[in-house]
C-alpha cells in the first residue's frame, strides 16, 4: 500500500515539475530492492527509511512528502519560489 502511495505521489510531483527531476522506486519487499537499499546505505550514512526519498544519495524525506513539502524543497534546489 505504501509503495502505491509513494509512486502516486512521485508521479504527481513529476507532473508538477516536468523535466526537473527523475525518480526510481526501490521495492524493499523484493530481494533486488533490499540489495539496492544496501548499496545506497553507505551514501545515505544511515538506515534508509521506507518510505523515504533520497536525492544524490542523501535522505531528504523520511516519509512520503506532500505536494507542499516537496514544492518547498524544490524551491530551495532551483532558487525558485514555492
DSSP file (Angstrom, degrees, kcal/mol; ACC not computed):
  #  RESIDUE AA STRUCTURE BP1 BP2  ACC     N-H-->O    O-->H-N    N-H-->O    O-->H-N    TCO  KAPPA ALPHA  PHI   PSI    X-CA   Y-CA   Z-CA
    1    1 A X     >        0   0    0      0, 0.0     4,-2.2     0, 0.0     5,-0.2   0.000 360.0 360.0 360.0 -47.1    0.0    0.0    0.0
    2    2 A X  H  >  +     0   0    0      1,-0.2     4,-3.0     2,-0.2     5,-0.2   0.884 360.0  56.3 -62.0 -37.2    2.7    2.5    0.9
    3    3 A X  H  > S+     0   0    0      1,-0.2     4,-2.8     2,-0.2    -1,-0.2   0.913 107.7  48.4 -60.1 -41.4    4.6    1.7   -2.3
    4    4 A X  H  > S+     0   0    0      2,-0.2     4,-2.6     1,-0.2    -1,-0.2   0.911 112.4  48.2 -65.3 -41.6    1.4    2.7   -4.3
    5    5 A X  H  X S+     0   0    0     -4,-2.2     4,-2.3     2,-0.2    -2,-0.2   0.920 113.7  47.1 -63.4 -43.6    1.0    5.9   -2.3
    6    6 A X  H  X S+     0   0    0     -4,-3.0     4,-2.5     2,-0.2    -2,-0.2   0.931 113.1  48.3 -64.2 -45.5    4.7    6.8   -2.8
    7    7 A X  H  X S+     0   0    0     -4,-2.8     4,-2.5    -5,-0.2    -2,-0.2   0.937 112.6  48.4 -60.2 -47.4    4.5    6.0   -6.5
    8    8 A X  H  X S+     0   0    0     -4,-2.6     4,-2.1     1,-0.2    -1,-0.2   0.888 111.6  50.3 -61.6 -39.5    1.3    8.1   -7.0
    9    9 A X  H  X S+     0   0    0     -4,-2.3     4,-2.5     1,-0.2    -1,-0.2   0.913 111.4  47.9 -65.2 -42.3    2.9   11.0   -5.1
   10   10 A X  H  X S+     0   0    0     -4,-2.5     4,-2.6     2,-0.2    -2,-0.2   0.877 109.9  52.2 -68.3 -36.7    6.0   10.9   -7.2
   11   11 A X  H  X S+     0   0    0     -4,-2.5     4,-1.9     2,-0.2    -1,-0.2   0.927 111.5  47.5 -62.3 -43.9    4.0   10.8  -10.4
   12   12 A X  H  X S+     0   0    0     -4,-2.1     4,-1.9     1,-0.2    -2,-0.2   0.915 113.2  47.9 -63.3 -43.5    2.0   13.8   -9.3
   13   13 A X  H  X S+     0   0    0     -4,-2.5     4,-1.8     1,-0.2    -2,-0.2   0.889 109.0  53.5 -65.8 -38.7    5.2   15.7   -8.3
   14   14 A X  H  < S+     0   0    0     -4,-2.6    -1,-0.2     1,-0.2     6,-0.2   0.880 109.6  48.7 -62.7 -37.8    6.8   14.8  -11.6
   15   15 A X  H >< S+     0   0    0     -4,-1.9     3,-0.6     1,-0.2    -1,-0.2   0.861 110.8  50.7 -68.6 -35.7    3.8   16.2  -13.4
   16   16 A X  H 3< S+     0   0    0     -4,-1.9    -2,-0.2     1,-0.3    -1,-0.2   0.805 122.6  31.7 -70.4 -30.2    4.0   19.4  -11.3
   17   17 A X  T >X S-     0   0    0     -4,-1.8     3,-1.8    -5,-0.1     4,-0.5  -0.529  85.5-166.4-127.3  63.2    7.7   19.8  -12.1
   18   18 A X  T <4 S+     0   0    0     -3,-0.6    -3,-0.1     1,-0.3    -4,-0.1  -0.260  71.6   0.5 -60.3 132.3    8.2   18.4  -15.6
   19   19 A X  T 34 S+     0   0    0      2,-0.3    -1,-0.3    -5,-0.1     3,-0.1   0.411 103.0 101.8  76.9  -2.0   11.8   17.8  -16.6
   20   20 A X  T <4 S+     0   0    0     -3,-1.8     2,-0.3    -6,-0.2    -2,-0.1   0.710  89.5   1.5 -88.8 -19.9   13.3   19.0  -13.3
   21   21 A X     <  -     0   0    0     -4,-0.5     2,-0.3    -7,-0.1    -2,-0.3  -0.990  56.2-144.1-157.6 161.8   14.0   15.5  -11.8
   22   22 A X        -     0   0    0     -2,-0.3     2,-0.3    -3,-0.1     0, 0.0  -0.900  21.2-162.5-123.3 159.1   13.8   11.8  -12.5
   23   23 A X        -     0   0    0     -2,-0.3     2,-0.4    32,-0.0    32,-0.0  -0.973  12.2-161.4-144.1 157.2   13.0    9.2  -10.0
   24   24 A X        -     0   0    0     -2,-0.3     2,-0.4     2,-0.0    -2,-0.0  -0.999  17.7-137.0-137.6 136.6   13.3    5.5   -9.4
   25   25 A X        -     0   0    0     -2,-0.4     2,-0.6     2,-0.0    -2,-0.0  -0.793   9.0-155.2 -96.0 136.7   11.3    3.4   -6.9
   26   26 A X        -     0   0    0     -2,-0.4     2,-1.0    10,-0.0     7,-0.0  -0.960  11.4-145.6-108.8 119.4   13.1    0.7   -4.9
   27   27 A X    >   -     0   0    0     -2,-0.6     3,-1.7     1,-0.1     6,-0.4  -0.752   9.5-167.0 -89.2 103.1   10.7   -2.0   -3.8
   28   28 A X  T 3  S+     0   0    0     -2,-1.0    -1,-0.1     1,-0.3     6,-0.1   0.497  80.2  71.4 -71.0  -2.9   12.0   -3.1   -0.4
   29   29 A X  T 3  S+     0   0    0      4,-0.1     2,-0.3     5,-0.0    -1,-0.3   0.446  90.8  71.5 -91.6   0.5    9.8   -6.2   -0.5
   30   30 A X  S <> S-     0   0    0     -3,-1.7     4,-2.4     1,-0.1     5,-0.2  -0.793  86.1-120.9-114.0 158.6   11.9   -7.8   -3.1
   31   31 A X  H  > S+     0   0    0     -2,-0.3     4,-2.3     1,-0.2     5,-0.2   0.916 116.3  49.3 -60.6 -43.9   15.4   -9.4   -3.0
   32   32 A X  H  > S+     0   0    0      1,-0.2     4,-2.4     2,-0.2    -1,-0.2   0.889 110.3  51.3 -63.6 -38.8   16.6   -6.9   -5.6
   33   33 A X  H  > S+     0   0    0     -6,-0.4     4,-2.4     2,-0.2    -5,-0.2   0.915 109.8  48.1 -64.7 -43.5   15.1   -4.0   -3.7
   34   34 A X  H  X S+     0   0    0     -4,-2.4     4,-2.2    -7,-0.3    -1,-0.2   0.906 111.6  51.2 -63.1 -41.3   16.8   -5.0   -0.5
   35   35 A X  H  X S+     0   0    0     -4,-2.3     4,-1.8    -5,-0.2    -2,-0.2   0.920 110.0  49.4 -61.0 -43.6   20.1   -5.4   -2.3
   36   36 A X  H  X S+     0   0    0     -4,-2.4     4,-2.0     1,-0.2    -2,-0.2   0.899 108.7  52.4 -64.3 -40.8   19.7   -1.9   -3.8
   37   37 A X  H  X S+     0   0    0     -4,-2.4     4,-1.8     1,-0.2    -1,-0.2   0.903 108.4  51.5 -61.0 -40.1   18.9   -0.4   -0.4
   38   38 A X  H  X S+     0   0    0     -4,-2.2     4,-0.6     1,-0.2    -1,-0.2   0.868 109.2  50.4 -64.0 -36.3   22.1   -2.0    0.9
   39   39 A X  H  < S+     0   0    0     -4,-1.8     4,-0.4     1,-0.2     3,-0.2   0.855 113.7  45.3 -68.0 -34.7   24.0   -0.4   -1.9
   40   40 A X  H >X S+     0   0    0     -4,-2.0     4,-1.6     1,-0.2     3,-0.6   0.744  93.3  82.1 -79.9 -24.7   22.5    3.0   -1.2
   41   41 A X  H 3X>S+     0   0    0     -4,-1.8     4,-2.1     1,-0.2     5,-0.6   0.859  83.9  56.6 -55.4 -44.5   23.0    2.9    2.5
   42   42 A X  H 3<5S+     0   0    0     -4,-0.6    -1,-0.2     1,-0.2    -2,-0.1   0.902 109.8  45.3 -57.2 -40.2   26.7    4.0    2.6
   43   43 A X  H <45S+     0   0    0     -3,-0.6    -1,-0.2    -4,-0.4    -2,-0.2   0.822 112.6  51.9 -72.6 -28.2   26.0    7.2    0.8
   44   44 A X  H  <5S-     0   0    0     -4,-1.6    15,-0.3    -3,-0.2    -1,-0.2   0.779  99.3-140.8 -76.6 -26.9   23.0    7.9    3.0
   45   45 A X  T  <5S+     0   0    0     -4,-2.1     2,-0.3    -5,-0.2    -3,-0.1   0.467  71.7  37.6  82.5  -0.1   25.0    7.4    6.1
   46   46 A X  S   <S-     0   0    0     -5,-0.6    -2,-0.1     3,-0.0    -1,-0.1  -0.964 106.7 -52.6-164.8 174.2   22.3    5.6    8.0
   47   47 A X        -     0   0    0     -2,-0.3     2,-0.5     1,-0.1    -9,-0.0  -0.360  60.6-121.2 -57.3 134.4   19.5    3.1    7.6
   48   48 A X        -     0   0    0    -11,-0.1    -1,-0.1     1,-0.1     2,-0.1  -0.690  25.0-125.9 -84.3 125.5   17.2    4.3    4.7
   49   49 A X        -     0   0    0     -2,-0.5     2,-0.5    12,-0.1    14,-0.1  -0.384  23.9-114.9 -69.8 147.7   13.6    4.8    5.8
   50   50 A X  S    S+     0   0    0      1,-0.2     2,-0.1    12,-0.1    12,-0.1  -0.967 107.0  29.0-125.8 112.6   10.9    3.1    3.9
   51   51 A X  S    S+     0   0    0     -2,-0.5     2,-0.3    12,-0.1    -1,-0.2   0.553  99.6 130.8 -79.0 159.2    9.2    5.0    2.5
   52   52 A X        -     0   0    0     -2,-0.1     2,-0.5    10,-0.1    10,-0.2  -0.971  48.5-125.9-163.1 167.0   11.8    7.7    2.0
   53   53 A X  E     -A   61   0A   0      8,-2.9     7,-2.8    -2,-0.3     8,-1.6  -0.986  20.4-170.8-128.0 123.2   13.2    9.9   -0.7
   54   54 A X  E     -A   59   0A   0     -2,-0.5     2,-0.4     5,-0.3     5,-0.2  -0.895   3.3-167.3-109.3 141.9   16.9   10.1   -1.5
   55   55 A X  E >  S-A   58   0A   0      3,-2.9     3,-2.2    -2,-0.4   -32,-0.0  -0.985  78.3 -17.8-129.4 120.9   18.5   12.7   -3.8
   56   56 A X  T 3  S-     0   0    0     -2,-0.4    -1,-0.1     1,-0.3     3,-0.1   0.869 130.5 -51.3  51.2  39.8   22.0   12.1   -4.9
   57   57 A X  T 3  S+     0   0    0      1,-0.2     2,-0.4   -13,-0.0    -1,-0.3   0.374 115.5 114.7  83.6  -4.3   22.4    9.6   -2.1
   58   58 A X  E <   -A   55   0A   0     -3,-2.2    -3,-2.9   -13,-0.1     2,-0.6  -0.845  69.2-124.2-103.0 134.2   21.2   12.0    0.6
   59   59 A X  E     +A   54   0A   0     -2,-0.4    -5,-0.3   -15,-0.3     3,-0.1  -0.654  37.4 165.4 -74.8 116.7   18.0   11.3    2.6
   60   60 A X  E     +     0   0A   0     -7,-2.8     2,-0.4    -2,-0.6    -1,-0.2   0.657  67.9  25.3-106.7 -22.5   15.8   14.4    2.0
   61   61 A X  E     -A   53   0A   0     -8,-1.6    -8,-2.9   -12,-0.1    -1,-0.3  -0.991  53.1-166.1-139.8 133.9   12.5   12.9    3.2
   62   62 A X  S    S+     0   0    0     -2,-0.4     2,-0.3   -10,-0.2   -12,-0.1  -0.035  82.7  31.3-105.6  30.5   11.9   10.1    5.6
   63   63 A X  S    S-     0   0    0    -14,-0.1     2,-0.8   -10,-0.1   -12,-0.1  -0.871 108.2 -68.3-158.1-173.7    8.3    9.8    4.6
   64   64 A X        -     0   0    0     -2,-0.3     2,-0.1   -13,-0.1    -2,-0.1  -0.847  58.0-134.5 -88.5 113.3    6.1   10.4    1.5
   65   65 A X        -     0   0    0     -2,-0.8     2,-0.1     1,-0.1    -4,-0.0  -0.387  10.7-130.6 -70.5 144.4    6.3   14.2    1.1
   66   66 A X     >  -     0   0    0      1,-0.1     4,-2.5    -2,-0.1     5,-0.2  -0.441  34.8 -96.0 -83.4 171.6    3.1   16.0    0.4
   67   67 A X  H  > S+     0   0    0      1,-0.2     4,-2.8     2,-0.2     5,-0.2   0.876 123.7  51.1 -57.5 -42.1    3.0   18.5   -2.5
   68   68 A X  H  > S+     0   0    0      2,-0.2     4,-2.4     1,-0.2    -1,-0.2   0.931 110.9  47.6 -64.3 -45.8    3.7   21.5   -0.3
   69   69 A X  H  > S+     0   0    0      1,-0.2     4,-2.2     2,-0.2    -2,-0.2   0.928 115.1  45.6 -59.7 -45.3    6.7   19.9    1.3
   70   70 A X  H  X S+     0   0    0     -4,-2.5     4,-3.1     2,-0.2    -2,-0.2   0.909 111.1  52.0 -67.6 -41.2    8.1   18.8   -2.0
   71   71 A X  H  X S+     0   0    0     -4,-2.8     4,-2.3    -5,-0.2    -1,-0.2   0.904 110.3  49.6 -61.0 -40.9    7.5   22.2   -3.6
   72   72 A X  H  X S+     0   0    0     -4,-2.4     4,-1.5     2,-0.2    -1,-0.2   0.919 112.9  46.5 -63.5 -43.1    9.3   23.9   -0.8
   73   73 A X  H  X S+     0   0    0     -4,-2.2     4,-1.3     1,-0.2     3,-0.3   0.929 111.4  51.3 -64.8 -44.4   12.2   21.6   -1.1
   74   74 A X  H  X S+     0   0    0     -4,-3.1     4,-2.3     1,-0.2     3,-0.4   0.889 105.9  56.2 -59.4 -39.7   12.3   22.0   -4.9
   75   75 A X  H  X S+     0   0    0     -4,-2.3     4,-1.7     1,-0.2     5,-0.5   0.874 105.0  51.4 -61.7 -37.2   12.3   25.8   -4.5
   76   76 A X  H  < S+     0   0    0     -4,-1.5    -1,-0.2    -3,-0.3    -2,-0.2   0.794 113.7  45.8 -69.2 -26.3   15.4   25.5   -2.3
   77   77 A X  H  < S+     0   0    0     -4,-1.3    -2,-0.2    -3,-0.4    -1,-0.2   0.808 122.0  33.3 -84.7 -31.9   17.1   23.5   -5.0
   78   78 A X  H  < S-     0   0    0     -4,-2.3    -2,-0.2    -5,-0.1    -3,-0.2   0.531 102.2-120.2-103.7  -8.5   16.1   25.6   -8.0
   79   79 A X  S  < S+     0   0    0     -4,-1.7     2,-0.2     1,-0.3    -3,-0.2   0.600  72.4 127.6  77.8  10.1   16.2   29.0   -6.4
   80   80 A X        -     0   0    0     -5,-0.5     2,-0.3    -6,-0.3    -1,-0.3  -0.497  66.4-100.8 -94.0 166.4   12.5   29.5   -7.3
   81   81 A X              0   0    0     -2,-0.2    -1,-0.1     1,-0.1    -9,-0.0  -0.673 360.0 360.0 -85.6 143.6    9.7   30.5   -5.0
   82   82 A X              0   0    0     -2,-0.3    -1,-0.1   -10,-0.1   -10,-0.1   0.478 360.0 360.0 -72.8 360.0    7.4   27.7   -3.8
